[in-house]
Amino acid sequence: MTDSRRQFVLALAGLAGSALAGPRLLRAQNPGLDPKDQEAEPPAISPRDAAKAALKEEQKEIKKKVNRLYELAAELKAEVEKTDSTAVLSLKLLKKTEEIEKLARQIRNRAKG
């Protein structure tokens, strides 16, 4: 019984060792097939460059939202000028103001960081 267990463990260790050493042996036999040469890794990005890229992306996002806010405000202004000031504001106007407020809060939170 112990011999069969010992043989099983030895066989398992041999398989694991050959699985780990297999790629190394293939590279040693065929030096032209180095996986490092085949897979070109992108250059490492420094944390400072990554932070700059993130800030630029954040700035683009803020500009896009500010432009959207400007468009909504212009639409709201045009609709308010069309309606009679003595009449009750329409539900469409109220929803647009809520959307403007929400967008303004998002911009403020993004700008704060």
C-alpha positions in Angstrom: 0.0 0.0 0.0 2.7 2.5 0.9 4.6 1.5 -2.2 1.7 2.4 -4.4 1.2 5.7 -2.7 4.9 6.5 -3.0 4.8 5.6 -6.7 1.8 7.8 -7.2 3.4 10.8 -5.4 6.6 10.3 -7.3 4.7 10.1 -10.6 2.8 13.2 -9.7 5.9 15.1 -8.8 7.5 14.1 -12.0 4.6 15.3 -14.0 4.5 18.6 -12.2 8.2 19.1 -12.7 8.1 18.3 -16.4 5.1 20.7 -16.8 7.1 23.5 -15.2 10.3 22.7 -16.9 8.8 22.0 -20.4 8.6 25.6 -21.7 12.2 26.3 -20.4 13.5 23.2 -22.2 11.8 24.2 -25.4 13.3 27.7 -25.3 16.7 26.2 -24.6 16.4 23.9 -27.6 15.0 26.7 -29.9 16.5 30.0 -28.8 14.8 31.8 -31.7 11.3 31.1 -30.3 11.6 33.2 -27.2 8.1 34.3 -26.1 9.5 37.6 -24.9 10.4 38.4 -28.5 7.0 37.4 -29.8 5.0 39.4 -27.3 6.0 43.0 -27.3 5.0 44.4 -23.9 3.9 48.0 -23.8 6.4 50.3 -22.1 5.9 50.7 -18.4 4.0 53.9 -17.6 5.2 55.8 -14.6 2.7 56.7 -11.9 3.2 60.4 -12.7 2.3 59.9 -16.4 -0.7 57.8 -15.4 -1.8 60.5 -13.0 -1.5 63.1 -15.8 -3.4 60.9 -18.2 -6.2 60.5 -15.6 -6.4 64.2 -15.0 -6.6 64.9 -18.8 -9.4 62.3 -19.1 -11.2 63.9 -16.2 -10.8 67.4 -17.7 -12.3 66.1 -21.0 -15.2 64.6 -19.1 -15.8 67.8 -17.2 -15.7 69.9 -20.4 -18.2 67.5 -22.0 -20.6 67.9 -19.1 -20.2 71.6 -19.0 -21.1 71.8 -22.7 -24.2 69.7 -22.0 -25.1 71.9 -19.1 -24.8 75.0 -21.3 -27.1 73.3 -23.9 -29.7 72.5 -21.3 -29.6 76.0 -19.9 -30.0 77.5 -23.3 -33.0 75.2 -24.0 -34.5 76.0 -20.7 -34.1 79.8 -21.4 -35.8 79.4 -24.8 -38.7 77.5 -23.3 -39.1 80.0 -20.4 -39.2 82.9 -22.9 -41.9 81.0 -24.9 -44.2 80.5 -22.0 -46.4 83.1 -20.3 -44.9 84.2 -17.0 -48.3 84.3 -15.3 -49.0 80.6 -16.3 -47.8 77.7 -14.2 -44.5 76.2 -15.4 -44.9 73.0 -17.3 -43.7 69.6 -16.1 -41.2 69.6 -18.9 -39.6 72.8 -17.6 -39.4 71.4 -14.1 -37.8 68.1 -15.3 -35.2 70.1 -17.3 -34.3 72.2 -14.3 -33.9 69.0 -12.2 -31.6 67.6 -14.9 -29.6 70.8 -14.9 -29.2 70.7 -11.2 -28.1 67.0 -11.3 -25.6 67.8 -14.0 -24.3 70.8 -12.1 -23.8 68.7 -8.9 -21.9 66.0 -11.0 -19.6 68.7 -12.4 -19.0 70.2 -8.9 -18.2 66.7 -7.4 -15.8 65.9 -10.3 -14.1 69.2 -10.0 -13.6 68.7 -6.3 -11.9 65.4 -7.0 
